[in-house]
Amino acid sequence: MKFFKSVKEFHNEEEGAVTVDWVVLTAAVVGLGVLALGAIKSGTGALSTKINNYLSSVTVG
């Protein structure tokens, strides 16, 4: 009887479910951040090349 009682208590415990939710949400936020960084990286690389080419062709003074 004591075994079944402890199994019921384990089944009704919900603290682990909250932890799993936070882990999944954190992984989703990190994944979105990595995707955004990948999208921004290619655009900023091309823009910095254009800026470098323009500044190299300008004479000062």
N, C-alpha and C positions, 0 to 999 in steps of 0.2 A: 504493500500500500504506500509506503514512504517513497518508493521508486516512482510510482505513477504520479504522486503529488509533485515531486521535483521535476518530472517531465512536463507536467502541466504548467508549472511556474516558468520553466525554460521556454516553453512555447508561447506564453503570454508576455515574455520580456520583449520590450521594443527599443531599448537603448541602442542596440547594435544596428537597428534599421536606420536610425538617425545618422550614425557614423557613416554608413554606406551611402546615404544620400549626400552627405557633405563631400565624401571622396569623389563621387560621380560628378557633382557640381564643380568641384575644384578642377578635376580633369578636363571637364568641358571648357572652363574658362581658360585654362592653360592652352588647350588645343586651339581655341579661337584666337588667342594671342599669337601663337606660332603661325597660324594661317595669315593673320593680318600682317605680321612682320615679313613673311615671305612675299606678300603682295606689295608692300611698301618698299622692300629692298630693291626690287628690280626697277621701280620707277625712280627712286632716289639715285641709283647708280647711273642711269642714263642722264638724269638732270645734272649731276655733278660733273659728268664728262662734258656736257655742253657748256657749263659754266667755266670749266677749266680751259676749254678751247677758246672761248670768247676772251677770257682774261689773258691768255697767252698771246692773243693777237693785238691787244690794246697796248699802245705806247703811252707812257706817263712822262710828262714834263716837256 
